[in-house]
Amino acid sequence: PTVSHHLSILVDAGFLSREKRGKWAWYRAVPERLEMLRSALRA
C-alpha cells in the first residue's frame, strides 16, 4: 500500500478532506471528526 492509498482511506472515513488542484491533491484534517475519534478513544 502506498501513502496515497492510506490517505484515501482516511478521506473515505471522513478524517481528511481532499482538494484536487490540477495533478496535485491537498489534504486537510477535519477537526470535528478528529474530535469524535478522540472522544471515542477516551471512553
Backbone as numpy.savetxt, mean C-alpha at the origin, in Angstrom:
# Nx Ny Nz CAx CAy CAz Cx Cy Cz
9.37 -13.51 -6.36 8.54 -12.30 -6.36 9.41 -11.04 -6.36
8.96 -10.06 -7.06 9.69 -8.81 -7.17 9.09 -7.76 -6.24
9.79 -6.66 -6.11 9.28 -5.56 -5.29 7.95 -5.08 -5.84
7.83 -4.98 -7.15 6.58 -4.50 -7.74 5.42 -5.44 -7.43
5.70 -6.73 -7.35 4.67 -7.70 -6.97 4.19 -7.44 -5.55
5.12 -7.24 -4.62 4.75 -6.99 -3.23 4.02 -5.65 -3.09
4.45 -4.64 -3.83 3.74 -3.36 -3.79 2.32 -3.52 -4.31
2.13 -4.32 -5.33 0.77 -4.55 -5.86 -0.11 -5.23 -4.83
0.44 -6.14 -4.06 -0.33 -6.80 -2.99 -0.77 -5.77 -1.96
0.14 -4.86 -1.58 -0.20 -3.83 -0.60 -1.23 -2.85 -1.16
-1.17 -2.55 -2.44 -2.18 -1.70 -3.08 -3.53 -2.40 -3.06
-3.55 -3.68 -3.44 -4.80 -4.44 -3.45 -5.42 -4.53 -2.06
-4.57 -4.58 -1.02 -5.06 -4.66 0.36 -5.49 -3.29 0.89
-5.17 -2.22 0.16 -5.58 -0.89 0.57 -4.59 -0.16 1.45
-3.41 -0.73 1.67 -2.41 -0.08 2.53 -1.59 0.96 1.78
-1.53 0.84 0.46 -0.82 1.81 -0.37 -1.74 2.27 -1.49
-1.51 3.50 -1.95 -2.18 3.96 -3.17 -1.11 4.10 -4.24
-1.51 3.96 -5.48 -0.57 4.02 -6.60 -1.05 5.06 -7.60
-0.13 5.90 -8.03 -0.42 6.90 -9.06 0.57 6.67 -10.19
0.06 6.37 -11.37 0.94 6.14 -12.51 1.17 7.45 -13.25
2.43 7.72 -13.53 2.83 8.91 -14.30 3.75 8.42 -15.42
3.18 8.26 -16.58 3.97 7.73 -17.70 4.37 6.30 -17.40
5.67 6.01 -17.48 6.13 4.66 -17.20 6.45 4.46 -15.72
6.31 5.50 -14.92 6.62 5.43 -13.49 5.35 5.26 -12.67
5.50 4.64 -11.51 4.39 4.52 -10.56 4.86 5.06 -9.22
4.06 5.93 -8.63 4.36 6.52 -7.33 3.45 5.90 -6.30
4.01 5.48 -5.17 3.25 4.82 -4.13 3.22 5.69 -2.88
2.07 5.66 -2.22 1.90 6.40 -0.95 1.17 5.51 0.04
1.53 5.67 1.29 0.82 4.95 2.35 -0.57 5.57 2.52
-1.54 4.74 2.89 -2.89 5.20 3.19 -3.01 5.21 4.72
-2.88 6.39 5.34 -2.82 6.47 6.80 -3.98 5.80 7.53
-5.20 5.94 6.99 -6.36 5.36 7.66 -6.24 3.84 7.75
-5.81 3.22 6.66 -5.67 1.75 6.64 -4.54 1.31 7.56
-3.45 2.07 7.61 -2.35 1.72 8.49 -2.76 1.84 9.95
-3.59 2.83 10.26 -4.09 2.98 11.62 -4.99 1.81 11.99
-5.82 1.35 11.05 -6.66 0.18 11.31 -5.80 -1.05 11.60
-4.72 -1.21 10.85 -3.81 -2.33 11.07 -3.15 -2.22 12.44
-2.70 -1.02 12.80 -2.06 -0.81 14.10 -3.03 -1.15 15.23
-4.27 -0.71 15.11 -5.28 -1.00 16.14 -5.54 -2.49 16.24
-5.61 -3.17 15.12 -5.86 -4.62 15.12 -4.70 -5.37 15.76
-3.49 -4.92 15.53 -2.32 -5.60 16.10 -2.20 -5.37 17.60
-2.72 -4.25 18.08 -2.68 -3.96 19.52 -3.68 -4.81 20.29
-4.77 -5.19 19.65 -5.85 -5.92 20.33 -5.45 -7.35 20.65
